[in-house]
Amino acid sequence: MRRKNLRAGLGGLTAISLLVLPVASVGAITGTAAAADPSPTACDGTVSLTNGGFEQPAIPDNTFRFVADSTVPGWETSETDRKIELWSSGYKGVPAAEGRQFAELNANEDSTLYQEVATTPGEVLRWRLDHRGRTGQDTMEVLIGAPGGSLASQGQLTDGKDAWGEHSGTYKVPEGQTTTRFGFRAVSTANGDPTTGNFLDGISFGTGPCLVTTKSVTNTDDHSPAQVGDVLEYTLDVRNGGGDRAVDVVLDDVVPKGSAYVPGSLKVVQGAGAGQRTDAAGDDSAELRGDAVRFRLGAGATAESGGSLQPEERAVVSFRVKVLTEAVGGTVDNTATTGYADPLHEGTLTVTSNTTVTPVGPAADLAVTKTAVDEQVAPGETARFTVTLKNNGPSDAEGVTVTDTVPAGLELVSGTTSTGSFDAATGIWAVGKLAAGATAELTVETRVNATGELTNHVVARSEDTPDPDLSNNEDDATVTSVTEPEPTPDPTVDPTPDPTVDPTPDPTVDPTPDPTVDPTPDPTVDPTPDPTVDPTPDPTVDPTPDPTVDPTPDPTVDPTPDPTVDPTPDPTVDPTVDPTVDPTPDPTTDPTTDPTTDPTTDPTTDPTTDPTPHPTTDPTGSPDPTPTSDPTHTPGPTHSPAPAPSDGGGGGGLASTGTTALVAGVAAVGCIAAGVLLRRSGRRSRRS
């Protein structure tokens, strides 16, 4: 906890209320200025103390030290032993007001602690400090004046042991005073010992705070000019060149046009809380805010507010961006701003850094695609590929080459280009210059020398123009080389030879074709199937051979045609069916055997009757001029002419005669048909 007590002194001993001055009244002290590069470049006329927080020399943590004033930058003491007492923050439970160290007034004897600065007569300077009691209420006095003369009191300051009190005031430099001493003297302590008590920290005397922000840029890819994709690192150095501390220090830097922020690159390089920062808001003293980065700087900086920078104290931060395509041919420009507050004045002061300018060279995004014209080929054939190259810009591409690499199994033969030239020996297509947005094409012919999948690779490059995207500079195309496939064996067929079959050729069979047989198809025979004939097998016919029929030819029958029989059909016999005869059976006639007929007299049922026609019988019905009896035929003992019908009409004799004649006619027709067949068979035999 800090108690704030503002006082003003104008060289006298009377304490008066602080005179609040407009920022403009302190001129260069405030750091406000018309825009410069940076603004300001320096803090002119600055008056300030050195080592106002007693941070030097550094002493161990949780202890105190008596050190010679010659080792404490800026400060002197009137003690005869020239000792200054320093405490580290936290020693005996007392924290520092700022930083990690503070001082105790009067090390070993009652004395004055002071520092001298160069001043300009007539100027108004301000002072401020933090004061605290050690064991209770301690009182001290602020003294300002010319060295060697009497020092004017700026008032007495009293504070307890539980908190730091903050005090400030102003001082107008008298005429002729070019050096001013600013000092302190103990008035009283809670325990009565002037050498114990009256802690001091955060002392300033001089002009107001004045921040100067300096920016620099480094191309981490070491290209000049920068190329698309290069990473630029910006470093910002914020220094307090004024005479008083700056508070609530916040730096903002908009990511420059033509670039993109590199995630995770926020870093405090030097100063309070040095180290990496996250991009998220609310977890530390820096974050990415939309398209800008923000750092809260100085001692005591948090996720919500900036910290403080003492006179001559600095904070250094950095972040990175990547150059984008839109910056090609132009520049990436960046300027930062730093806002802060003067403890003695309301409002926020803003300064700008210098502007860094990074030129960006040309860039051309080459994209290549490769396709196989012939996706399936065979060894010995030609496989063709098409290579298409496009310049996506934004700049023209210079020195463009495309390298076509074929695998083992393919041999480059030739290439045809729309621009440039192709060397089949090296596989290099020299394109040369390719304008932004233009397309070029190459057709490559290769010879296939192997089977399998054969992949052809192509790479595009520009020797003179940077390519911002190399992901589309290579491509592949594959062809498949195959031979005629072998027939797939039928899995249902056992390829094992039948062991019961002798594979030896029959030595009695002459395999030589018959030279007398002309194998040429008969040109007069139309091999086209008859469209009127349905080749579908009759489903009502069982194709299974009759197991009761022996297919073996009768060895007693000579199949040789009778050479004495003329197979030529009798030209006097008309084979045409008599159209006047109705083949339909008489529906009035019962084909069933007449039950009144004696079956013993029916030659078709009489077992004693030989149904075979008599060989001497003329089938035409003419009487045989030389009738003879069949010596093999013996009539049955009961054989007799059939009795006449009971009506006595003589019909029985006529019926018998008609039947005999019908049987004889059928036999004759059978003989004629047999003769015709024999003649045709003989002809076939002679033709074969």
C-alpha positions as CSV (number, residue, x, y, z in Angstrom):
1,M,0.0,0.0,0.0
2,R,1.3,3.4,-0.9
3,R,0.2,6.8,0.5
4,K,0.4,9.6,-2.0
5,N,1.4,13.1,-0.8
6,L,1.9,15.8,-3.3
7,R,3.8,19.0,-2.4
8,A,5.4,21.8,-4.3
9,G,8.3,24.0,-3.3
10,L,9.7,27.0,-5.1
11,G,13.0,27.3,-3.3
12,G,11.5,28.3,0.1
13,L,10.7,26.3,3.2
14,T,6.9,26.8,2.9
15,A,5.0,23.8,1.6
16,I,2.3,24.7,-0.7
17,S,-0.2,22.8,-2.8
18,L,1.2,21.3,-6.0
19,L,0.9,23.6,-9.0
20,V,-0.4,21.4,-11.8
21,L,1.1,22.5,-15.1
22,P,-0.3,21.8,-18.6
23,V,1.8,19.3,-20.5
24,A,2.7,21.9,-23.1
25,S,4.3,24.1,-20.5
26,V,7.1,21.6,-19.9
27,G,8.1,21.5,-23.6
28,A,10.5,18.7,-24.4
29,I,10.3,17.4,-20.9
30,T,6.9,15.8,-21.7
31,G,7.9,14.0,-24.8
32,T,5.1,15.5,-26.8
33,A,6.2,16.7,-30.2
34,A,5.1,17.2,-33.7
35,A,5.4,14.0,-35.6
36,A,9.0,13.1,-36.4
37,D,10.5,9.8,-37.2
38,P,10.5,8.7,-34.5
39,S,8.6,11.1,-32.4
40,P,10.6,12.1,-30.5
41,T,14.0,11.0,-31.7
42,A,15.5,12.2,-28.4
43,C,14.5,14.0,-25.2
44,D,16.2,17.3,-25.4
45,G,17.0,19.2,-22.1
46,T,16.4,16.3,-19.9
47,V,17.2,16.6,-16.3
48,S,17.2,13.5,-14.2
49,L,18.8,11.6,-11.4
50,T,20.8,8.4,-11.8
51,N,19.9,5.2,-10.1
52,G,16.9,6.7,-8.4
53,G,15.7,3.2,-7.3
54,F,19.0,2.2,-5.7
55,E,19.2,-0.9,-7.9
56,Q,22.9,-0.7,-8.2
57,P,25.0,-2.1,-6.9
58,A,23.0,-5.3,-6.6
59,I,23.2,-7.1,-3.2
60,P,22.0,-10.6,-2.3
61,D,18.4,-11.3,-1.7
62,N,16.9,-11.0,1.8
63,T,19.8,-9.1,3.3
64,F,21.2,-5.6,3.7
65,R,24.7,-4.1,3.1
66,F,26.7,-0.9,4.0
67,V,28.4,0.1,0.8
68,A,30.7,3.0,-0.1
69,D,28.9,5.8,-1.9
70,S,31.5,5.5,-4.7
71,T,29.9,2.2,-5.6
72,V,26.4,3.5,-5.7
73,P,26.0,5.3,-9.1
74,G,24.8,8.9,-8.8
75,W,24.5,9.1,-5.0
76,E,26.7,10.7,-2.3
77,T,26.5,11.0,1.5
78,S,27.7,13.5,4.0
79,E,28.6,10.7,6.5
80,T,32.2,10.8,7.5
81,D,32.6,7.1,6.6
82,R,30.9,7.6,3.2
83,K,28.6,4.6,3.7
84,I,25.1,4.1,2.3
85,E,22.9,1.4,3.7
86,L,21.0,-0.8,1.0
87,W,18.2,-3.3,1.7
88,S,17.0,-6.0,-0.6
89,S,13.3,-6.3,-1.1
90,G,11.7,-8.5,1.6
91,Y,14.4,-8.3,4.1
92,K,12.8,-8.2,7.6
93,G,9.5,-8.3,5.8
94,V,9.9,-4.9,4.1
95,P,9.2,-5.0,0.3
96,A,10.7,-2.5,-2.1
97,A,8.4,0.2,-3.5
98,E,9.9,-0.5,-7.0
99,G,12.4,-3.0,-8.2
100,R,14.3,-5.2,-5.9
101,Q,16.3,-2.8,-3.6
102,F,15.9,0.4,-1.6
103,A,18.0,2.6,0.8
104,E,17.8,3.5,4.5
105,L,18.6,7.1,5.3
106,N,21.7,7.6,7.6
107,A,23.7,4.4,7.6
108,N,25.8,5.0,10.8
109,E,25.3,8.7,11.7
110,D,23.0,11.6,11.1
111,S,23.7,12.9,7.6
112,T,22.4,14.0,4.2
113,L,21.9,11.7,1.2
114,Y,22.0,13.7,-2.1
115,Q,22.6,13.8,-5.8
116,E,23.7,16.8,-8.0
117,V,22.4,17.5,-11.6
118,A,23.0,20.2,-14.2
119,T,20.1,22.6,-14.5
120,T,19.0,25.6,-16.5
121,P,18.0,28.7,-14.5
122,G,14.3,29.4,-14.8
123,E,13.2,25.9,-15.7
124,V,10.6,24.1,-13.5
125,L,11.7,20.7,-12.3
126,R,9.6,18.1,-10.5
127,W,10.5,15.7,-7.9
128,R,9.0,12.5,-6.5
129,L,9.9,9.7,-4.1
130,D,8.6,6.8,-2.0
131,H,9.0,7.0,1.8
132,R,8.3,4.5,4.7
133,G,9.0,4.2,8.4
134,R,11.0,1.3,9.8
135,T,9.5,0.7,13.3
136,G,6.8,3.3,13.3
137,Q,6.3,6.9,12.2
138,D,9.5,8.2,10.7
139,T,9.9,11.8,9.4
140,M,12.4,13.2,6.8
141,E,12.9,16.5,4.9
142,V,13.4,17.2,1.2
143,L,16.2,19.7,0.5
144,I,16.9,21.4,-2.8
145,G,19.5,24.2,-3.6
146,A,22.9,25.1,-4.9
147,P,25.8,23.0,-3.8
148,G,27.9,24.6,-1.0
149,G,25.0,26.9,-0.1
150,S,21.9,26.6,2.0
151,L,19.4,24.0,0.7
152,A,15.8,25.0,0.7
153,S,13.4,22.6,2.4
154,Q,10.6,21.3,0.2
155,G,8.7,20.0,3.2
156,Q,8.8,17.3,5.8
157,L,7.4,13.8,5.0
158,T,6.1,11.4,7.6
159,D,5.1,7.8,7.0
160,G,4.5,4.7,9.1
161,K,6.0,1.2,8.9
162,D,3.0,-0.5,7.2
163,A,3.1,1.1,3.7
164,W,5.1,3.3,1.4
165,G,4.0,6.8,1.0
166,E,4.4,8.5,-2.4
167,H,5.3,12.2,-2.4
168,S,6.1,14.7,-5.2
169,G,6.5,18.4,-5.9
170,T,8.1,21.0,-8.2
171,Y,11.0,23.3,-8.0
172,K,11.9,26.4,-10.1
173,V,15.6,26.8,-10.7
174,P,16.8,30.3,-9.5
175,E,18.7,32.6,-11.8
176,G,22.3,31.8,-12.1
177,Q,22.0,28.2,-10.7
178,T,23.4,25.8,-13.2
179,T,23.9,22.9,-10.8
180,T,21.3,21.9,-8.3
181,R,21.7,19.6,-5.3
182,F,18.7,17.4,-4.5
183,G,18.9,15.7,-1.0
184,F,17.2,14.3,2.1
185,R,17.8,14.5,5.8
186,A,16.3,12.5,8.7
187,V,14.2,14.6,11.1
188,S,13.0,11.9,13.5
189,T,12.5,8.1,13.9
190,A,10.0,6.1,15.9
191,N,12.7,4.6,18.1
192,G,14.6,7.9,18.5
193,D,17.7,6.5,16.7
194,P,18.3,8.7,13.6
195,T,20.3,5.9,12.0
196,T,17.4,3.5,12.0
197,G,14.4,4.2,9.8
198,N,13.3,6.5,6.9
199,F,13.4,4.1,4.0
200,L,13.7,5.7,0.5
201,D,12.9,4.3,-3.0
202,G,11.8,5.4,-6.5
203,I,13.4,8.9,-6.3
204,S,13.3,11.2,-9.3
205,F,14.2,14.8,-9.8
206,G,14.2,16.8,-13.0
207,T,12.1,17.0,-16.1
208,G,9.0,14.8,-16.8
209,P,9.1,11.4,-18.4
210,C,10.0,11.2,-22.1
211,L,9.8,7.9,-24.0
212,V,11.6,7.2,-27.2
213,T,10.6,4.1,-29.2
214,T,13.0,2.8,-31.8
215,K,12.1,0.1,-34.3
216,S,14.4,-2.2,-36.3
217,V,13.7,-5.2,-38.6
218,T,15.7,-8.3,-39.5
219,N,14.9,-10.7,-42.3
220,T,15.5,-14.1,-40.7
221,D,15.8,-15.6,-44.2
222,D,18.6,-13.2,-45.1
223,H,17.1,-12.2,-48.5
224,S,17.5,-8.8,-49.9
225,P,15.1,-7.7,-51.2
226,A,12.7,-9.8,-49.1
227,Q,10.8,-12.6,-50.8
228,V,7.3,-13.9,-50.3
229,G,7.3,-16.3,-47.4
230,D,10.3,-14.6,-45.7
231,V,10.0,-14.0,-41.9
232,L,10.6,-10.5,-40.7
233,E,11.5,-10.0,-37.0
234,Y,10.6,-6.5,-35.6
235,T,12.5,-5.3,-32.5
236,L,11.2,-2.3,-30.5
237,D,13.3,-0.5,-27.9
238,V,11.3,1.8,-25.6
239,R,13.5,4.0,-23.4
240,N,12.6,6.6,-20.8
241,G,14.9,9.5,-21.7
242,G,13.1,12.0,-19.3
243,G,13.7,13.0,-15.8
244,D,10.7,11.2,-14.1
245,R,9.3,7.8,-14.4
246,A,6.7,6.9,-17.0
247,V,3.7,4.9,-15.8
248,D,1.1,2.7,-17.5
249,V,3.4,2.1,-20.5
250,V,1.7,0.2,-23.3
251,L,3.1,-0.5,-26.8
252,D,0.8,-1.2,-29.8
253,D,2.0,-2.3,-33.2
254,V,-0.3,-3.0,-36.1
255,V,0.8,-6.0,-38.3
256,P,1.9,-4.3,-41.5
257,K,0.0,-4.6,-44.7
258,G,1.4,-7.4,-47.0
259,S,2.4,-9.5,-44.0
260,A,0.9,-12.0,-41.5
261,Y,1.6,-12.4,-37.9
262,V,3.7,-15.5,-37.0
263,P,1.9,-17.1,-34.1
264,G,3.7,-17.5,-30.8
265,S,6.4,-14.9,-31.6
266,L,5.7,-12.3,-28.8
267,K,8.7,-11.9,-26.6
268,V,10.0,-9.4,-24.0
269,V,13.7,-9.4,-24.8
270,Q,14.9,-7.0,-22.1
271,G,13.4,-5.3,-19.0
272,A,11.1,-6.3,-16.3
273,G,9.5,-9.7,-16.8
274,A,11.7,-10.6,-19.7
275,G,10.7,-13.8,-21.5
276,Q,8.2,-15.3,-24.0
277,R,4.6,-14.2,-24.0
278,T,1.5,-16.0,-25.3
279,D,-0.8,-14.7,-28.0
280,A,-3.9,-15.0,-25.8
281,A,-5.3,-12.1,-23.8
282,G,-5.6,-12.1,-20.0
283,D,-2.8,-14.5,-19.1
284,D,0.3,-12.3,-19.3
285,S,1.4,-8.8,-20.2
286,A,1.1,-9.2,-24.0
287,E,-1.3,-10.5,-26.6
288,L,-2.4,-10.5,-30.2
289,R,-5.4,-8.1,-30.6
290,G,-7.0,-8.6,-34.0
291,D,-4.4,-7.4,-36.5
292,A,-2.2,-5.8,-33.9
293,V,0.2,-6.9,-31.1
294,R,0.2,-5.3,-27.6
295,F,2.9,-5.2,-24.9
296,R,2.4,-3.8,-21.4
297,L,5.9,-2.7,-20.3
298,G,7.9,-1.9,-17.2
299,A,7.9,-2.8,-13.6
300,G,4.6,-4.0,-12.3
301,A,3.0,-4.6,-15.8
302,T,0.0,-7.0,-15.7
303,A,-2.5,-8.4,-18.1
304,E,-4.7,-5.4,-17.5
305,S,-2.3,-2.4,-17.2
306,G,1.1,-1.2,-18.1
307,G,4.0,-0.9,-15.7
308,S,6.5,1.9,-15.1
309,L,9.9,2.9,-16.6
310,Q,12.3,4.9,-14.5
311,P,14.5,7.5,-16.2
312,E,17.0,5.8,-18.5
313,E,15.3,2.5,-18.1
314,R,14.3,0.6,-21.2
315,A,12.1,-2.3,-22.3
316,V,12.9,-4.2,-25.5
317,V,10.3,-6.5,-27.2
318,S,10.0,-8.4,-30.5
319,F,7.6,-10.2,-32.7
320,R,7.5,-11.7,-36.2
321,V,5.6,-11.5,-39.4
322,K,5.6,-13.4,-42.7
323,V,5.7,-11.6,-46.1
324,L,2.7,-12.3,-48.2
325,T,2.2,-12.4,-52.0
326,E,0.3,-9.1,-52.0
327,A,3.6,-7.3,-51.0
328,V,5.4,-8.4,-54.2
329,G,7.0,-5.5,-56.0
330,G,6.3,-3.2,-53.1
331,T,7.3,-2.7,-49.5
332,V,6.3,-3.8,-46.0
333,D,6.1,-0.7,-43.8
334,N,5.7,-0.8,-40.0
335,T,5.4,1.9,-37.3
336,A,4.6,1.3,-33.6
337,T,3.1,3.6,-31.0
338,T,3.7,3.8,-27.3
339,G,1.4,5.3,-24.8
340,Y,2.3,6.2,-21.2
341,A,1.3,8.6,-18.4
342,D,3.2,11.3,-16.4
343,P,2.6,10.7,-12.7
344,L,2.1,14.4,-12.2
345,H,-0.3,15.0,-15.0
346,E,-3.5,13.4,-16.1
347,G,-4.0,12.0,-19.6
348,T,-2.0,9.7,-21.8
349,L,1.0,10.7,-23.8
350,T,1.7,8.9,-27.1
351,V,4.9,8.6,-29.1
352,T,5.6,6.9,-32.4
353,S,8.5,4.8,-33.5
354,N,10.5,5.3,-36.7
355,T,9.0,3.5,-39.7
356,T,10.8,0.5,-41.1
357,V,10.6,-0.1,-44.8
358,T,11.3,-3.6,-46.2
359,P,11.3,-3.9,-50.1
360,V,9.9,-7.1,-51.5
361,G,11.1,-8.5,-54.7
362,P,9.1,-10.3,-57.5
363,A,7.5,-13.7,-57.0
364,A,6.0,-16.3,-59.4
365,D,4.0,-19.3,-58.2
366,L,4.7,-22.1,-60.7
367,A,2.3,-25.0,-60.8
368,V,2.9,-28.2,-62.8
369,T,0.6,-31.1,-63.5
370,K,1.4,-34.4,-65.3
371,T,-1.0,-36.9,-66.8
372,A,-0.6,-40.2,-68.6
373,V,-2.1,-40.2,-72.1
374,D,-1.8,-44.0,-72.4
375,E,-2.6,-45.5,-69.0
376,Q,-2.2,-49.1,-70.0
377,V,0.6,-50.3,-72.3
378,A,2.7,-53.4,-73.1
379,P,6.4,-53.8,-73.3
380,G,7.8,-52.4,-76.5
381,E,4.9,-49.9,-76.9
382,T,5.0,-46.1,-76.5
383,A,3.7,-44.4,-73.4
384,R,2.9,-40.8,-73.7
385,F,2.6,-38.1,-71.0
386,T,1.4,-34.5,-70.9
387,V,3.0,-31.9,-68.7
388,T,1.1,-28.7,-68.1
389,L,3.0,-25.7,-66.5
390,K,1.2,-22.5,-65.3
391,N,2.5,-19.3,-63.8
392,N,0.0,-18.2,-61.1
393,G,2.0,-15.0,-60.7
394,P,1.9,-12.3,-59.5
395,S,5.2,-11.7,-61.4
396,D,6.7,-13.0,-64.6
397,A,8.9,-16.1,-64.0
398,E,12.4,-16.0,-65.4
399,G,14.7,-18.9,-66.0
400,V,12.0,-21.5,-65.8
401,T,13.0,-25.2,-66.3
402,V,11.0,-28.4,-66.0
403,T,12.9,-31.7,-65.3
404,D,11.2,-34.9,-66.4
405,T,12.6,-38.0,-64.6
406,V,11.6,-41.4,-65.9
407,P,11.9,-44.6,-63.9
408,A,13.7,-47.8,-64.9
409,G,11.4,-49.5,-67.4
410,L,10.7,-46.3,-69.3
411,E,13.0,-44.7,-71.9
412,L,12.7,-41.0,-73.0
413,V,12.3,-40.9,-76.7
414,S,11.1,-37.4,-77.6
415,G,9.2,-34.3,-76.4
416,T,7.0,-31.7,-78.1
417,T,6.7,-28.3,-76.4
418,S,4.4,-25.3,-76.9
419,T,7.3,-23.1,-75.9
420,G,11.0,-23.5,-75.2
421,S,12.9,-26.7,-76.0
422,F,13.1,-30.3,-74.7
423,D,16.3,-32.4,-74.4
424,A,15.3,-36.1,-74.3
425,A,18.9,-37.0,-73.3
426,T,18.6,-35.1,-70.0
427,G,14.8,-34.8,-69.6
428,I,15.1,-31.0,-69.2
429,W,12.5,-28.7,-70.7
430,A,14.0,-25.2,-70.9
431,V,11.0,-23.0,-70.8
432,G,12.8,-19.7,-70.2
433,K,10.4,-16.8,-69.4
434,L,6.8,-17.5,-68.5
435,A,4.5,-14.5,-68.1
436,A,2.2,-14.2,-65.1
437,G,-1.0,-16.2,-65.9
438,A,0.5,-18.0,-68.9
439,T,0.5,-21.7,-69.5
440,A,2.9,-24.0,-71.4
441,E,2.6,-27.6,-72.4
442,L,5.0,-30.5,-73.1
443,T,4.1,-33.9,-74.6
444,V,6.7,-36.6,-73.8
445,E,7.0,-40.0,-75.6
446,T,8.6,-42.9,-73.8
447,R,9.4,-46.5,-74.7
448,V,8.2,-49.2,-72.4
449,N,10.8,-51.8,-71.5
450,A,9.3,-53.5,-68.5
451,T,6.0,-54.5,-66.9
452,G,4.2,-53.3,-63.8
453,E,3.4,-49.8,-62.6
454,L,5.8,-47.2,-64.0
455,T,5.7,-43.7,-62.4
456,N,7.1,-40.6,-64.2
457,H,8.1,-37.6,-62.0
458,V,8.3,-34.0,-63.0
459,V,9.7,-30.9,-61.2
460,A,9.3,-27.2,-62.2
461,R,11.7,-24.5,-61.0
462,S,12.6,-20.8,-61.7
463,E,16.2,-20.0,-61.3
464,D,15.7,-16.2,-61.2
465,T,12.3,-15.6,-59.7
466,P,11.4,-16.8,-56.2
467,D,8.4,-19.2,-55.9
468,P,6.3,-18.5,-52.9
469,D,4.6,-21.9,-53.0
470,L,6.7,-25.0,-53.7
471,S,3.9,-27.4,-52.8
472,N,2.6,-27.4,-56.4
473,N,6.0,-27.6,-58.2
474,E,6.1,-31.4,-58.5
475,D,3.7,-34.1,-59.9
476,D,3.6,-37.8,-60.9
477,A,1.8,-39.8,-63.5
478,T,1.7,-43.6,-63.7
479,V,1.2,-46.1,-66.5
480,T,0.7,-49.8,-66.2
481,S,2.6,-52.1,-68.4
482,V,1.1,-55.6,-68.9
483,T,1.4,-58.7,-71.2
484,E,-1.4,-60.9,-72.6
485,P,-3.0,-62.6,-69.6
486,E,-2.8,-66.4,-69.4
487,P,-6.2,-68.2,-69.4
488,T,-7.5,-69.0,-66.0
489,P,-7.8,-72.7,-65.4
490,D,-11.3,-74.1,-64.8
491,P,-11.3,-74.8,-61.0
492,T,-13.9,-77.6,-61.6
493,V,-11.6,-79.5,-63.9
494,D,-9.0,-81.8,-62.5
495,P,-5.8,-81.3,-64.7
496,T,-4.4,-84.6,-63.6
497,P,-4.1,-87.1,-66.5
498,D,-6.5,-90.1,-66.4
499,P,-4.2,-92.9,-65.3
500,T,-6.4,-95.5,-67.1
501,V,-5.9,-93.8,-70.5
502,D,-2.8,-94.7,-72.5
503,P,-1.6,-91.4,-74.0
504,T,0.6,-93.2,-76.5
505,P,-0.7,-92.5,-80.1
506,D,-2.2,-95.6,-81.9
507,P,0.6,-96.8,-84.2
508,T,-1.9,-98.4,-86.5
509,V,-3.5,-95.0,-87.3
510,D,-1.9,-92.9,-89.9
511,P,-2.3,-89.3,-88.8
512,T,-1.4,-88.0,-92.2
513,P,-4.3,-86.2,-93.8
514,D,-5.9,-88.0,-96.8
515,P,-4.3,-86.2,-99.9
516,T,-7.3,-87.3,-102.0
517,V,-9.7,-85.3,-99.8
518,D,-10.1,-81.6,-100.6
519,P,-10.4,-79.8,-97.3
520,T,-11.7,-76.7,-99.0
521,P,-15.4,-76.0,-97.9
522,D,-17.9,-76.5,-100.7
523,P,-18.5,-73.0,-102.0
524,T,-22.0,-74.0,-103.2
525,V,-23.0,-74.9,-99.7
526,D,-24.3,-72.0,-97.5
527,P,-23.0,-72.6,-94.0
528,T,-25.5,-70.2,-92.5
529,P,-27.9,-72.0,-90.2
530,D,-31.5,-72.3,-91.5
531,P,-33.3,-69.5,-89.6
532,T,-36.6,-71.4,-89.9
533,V,-35.2,-74.3,-87.9
534,D,-35.3,-74.0,-84.1
535,P,-32.0,-75.5,-82.9
536,T,-33.4,-75.8,-79.4
537,P,-33.6,-79.5,-78.4
538,D,-37.1,-80.9,-78.1
539,P,-37.7,-80.9,-74.3
540,T,-40.2,-83.8,-74.7
541,V,-37.6,-86.1,-76.1
542,D,-35.4,-87.9,-73.6
543,P,-31.8,-87.8,-75.1
544,T,-30.7,-90.7,-72.9
545,P,-29.9,-93.8,-74.9
546,D,-32.3,-96.7,-74.5
547,P,-30.4,-99.0,-72.1
548,T,-32.4,-102.0,-73.5
549,V,-31.0,-101.5,-77.0
550,D,-27.5,-102.8,-77.8
551,P,-25.9,-100.1,-80.0
552,T,-23.3,-102.7,-81.2
553,P,-23.7,-103.3,-84.9
554,D,-24.9,-106.9,-85.7
555,P,-21.7,-108.7,-86.7
556,T,-23.8,-111.2,-88.8
557,V,-25.0,-108.4,-91.1
558,D,-22.8,-107.2,-93.9
559,P,-23.3,-103.4,-94.2
560,T,-21.8,-103.5,-97.7
561,P,-24.4,-102.4,-100.3
562,D,-25.5,-105.2,-102.7
563,P,-23.6,-104.4,-105.9
564,T,-26.3,-106.2,-107.9
565,V,-29.0,-103.9,-106.7
566,D,-29.5,-100.7,-108.6
567,P,-30.2,-98.0,-106.0
568,T,-31.6,-95.7,-108.6
569,P,-35.3,-94.9,-107.9
570,D,-37.7,-96.4,-110.4
571,P,-38.6,-93.5,-112.7
572,T,-41.9,-95.1,-113.5
573,V,-43.0,-94.9,-109.8
574,D,-44.5,-91.6,-108.7
575,P,-43.4,-91.1,-105.1
576,T,-45.9,-88.3,-104.7
577,V,-48.7,-89.0,-102.2
578,D,-52.1,-89.4,-103.9
579,P,-53.9,-86.2,-103.0
580,T,-57.2,-87.9,-103.6
581,V,-56.7,-90.4,-100.7
582,D,-57.7,-89.2,-97.3
583,P,-55.2,-90.5,-94.8
584,T,-57.5,-89.9,-91.9
585,P,-58.8,-93.1,-90.3
586,D,-62.4,-93.9,-90.9
587,P,-64.2,-92.9,-87.7
588,T,-66.9,-95.5,-88.3
589,T,-64.4,-98.4,-88.3
590,D,-63.5,-100.0,-85.0
591,P,-59.8,-100.7,-85.2
592,T,-60.3,-103.2,-82.4
593,T,-60.2,-106.8,-83.3
594,D,-63.6,-108.2,-84.2
595,P,-64.6,-110.4,-81.2
596,T,-66.5,-112.6,-83.6
597,T,-63.4,-113.4,-85.5
598,D,-61.6,-116.6,-84.6
599,P,-58.1,-115.6,-83.7
600,T,-56.8,-118.9,-84.7
601,T,-57.7,-118.2,-88.3
602,D,-56.3,-114.6,-88.3
603,P,-52.9,-114.7,-89.8
604,T,-51.8,-111.8,-87.6
605,T,-52.5,-113.8,-84.5
606,D,-52.3,-117.3,-85.6
607,P,-49.0,-118.6,-84.1
608,T,-48.9,-121.4,-86.6
609,T,-49.0,-119.0,-89.5
610,D,-45.8,-117.7,-91.0
611,P,-46.4,-114.0,-91.6
612,T,-43.4,-113.6,-93.9
613,P,-44.5,-112.9,-97.5
614,H,-43.7,-115.7,-99.8
615,P,-40.5,-114.9,-101.7
616,T,-42.0,-116.0,-105.0
617,T,-45.0,-113.8,-104.6
618,D,-45.0,-110.8,-107.0
619,P,-45.7,-107.7,-104.8
620,T,-47.5,-106.2,-107.7
621,G,-50.2,-108.9,-107.4
622,S,-49.5,-110.7,-110.6
623,P,-49.5,-114.5,-110.5
624,D,-46.1,-116.1,-110.3
625,P,-45.5,-117.8,-113.7
626,T,-43.6,-120.5,-111.8
627,P,-45.3,-121.0,-108.5
628,T,-43.4,-123.1,-106.1
629,S,-44.1,-124.1,-102.6
630,D,-42.0,-122.8,-99.8
631,P,-40.1,-125.9,-98.5
632,T,-39.6,-124.1,-95.2
633,H,-43.3,-123.5,-94.6
634,T,-45.4,-126.3,-93.1
635,P,-49.1,-125.4,-92.6
636,G,-50.4,-126.0,-89.2
637,P,-52.7,-129.0,-88.8
638,T,-55.6,-126.9,-87.9
639,H,-54.9,-124.4,-90.8
640,S,-58.0,-124.1,-93.0
641,P,-59.6,-121.3,-95.0
642,A,-61.7,-119.0,-92.8
643,P,-65.3,-119.9,-92.8
644,A,-67.7,-117.8,-94.7
645,P,-69.8,-115.3,-92.8
646,S,-73.0,-116.8,-91.3
647,D,-75.1,-114.7,-93.7
648,G,-73.8,-117.0,-96.7
649,G,-73.0,-114.0,-98.8
650,G,-69.4,-115.1,-99.6
651,G,-67.9,-111.9,-98.0
652,G,-65.5,-113.9,-96.0
653,G,-63.6,-115.0,-99.1
654,L,-63.4,-111.5,-100.4
655,A,-62.1,-110.2,-97.1
656,S,-59.4,-112.8,-97.0
657,T,-58.4,-112.1,-100.6
658,G,-58.2,-108.3,-99.8
659,T,-56.1,-108.9,-96.8
660,T,-53.7,-111.0,-98.7
661,A,-53.4,-108.5,-101.4
662,L,-52.8,-105.6,-98.9
663,V,-50.0,-107.6,-97.2
664,A,-48.4,-108.3,-100.5
665,G,-48.6,-104.7,-101.5
666,V,-47.0,-103.5,-98.3
667,A,-44.2,-106.1,-98.8
668,A,-43.6,-104.9,-102.3
669,V,-43.4,-101.3,-101.2
670,G,-40.9,-102.3,-98.5
671,C,-38.7,-104.0,-101.0
672,I,-38.7,-101.0,-103.3
673,A,-37.8,-98.7,-100.4
674,A,-35.0,-101.0,-99.4
675,G,-33.7,-101.0,-102.9
676,V,-33.7,-97.3,-103.0
677,L,-31.8,-97.1,-99.7
678,L,-29.2,-99.6,-100.9
679,R,-28.6,-97.6,-104.1
680,R,-28.1,-94.4,-102.1
681,S,-25.8,-96.2,-99.6
682,G,-23.8,-97.4,-102.5
683,R,-23.4,-93.9,-103.9
684,R,-22.2,-92.6,-100.6
685,S,-19.7,-95.4,-100.3
686,R,-18.3,-94.6,-103.7
687,R,-18.1,-90.9,-102.9
688,S,-16.3,-91.5,-99.7
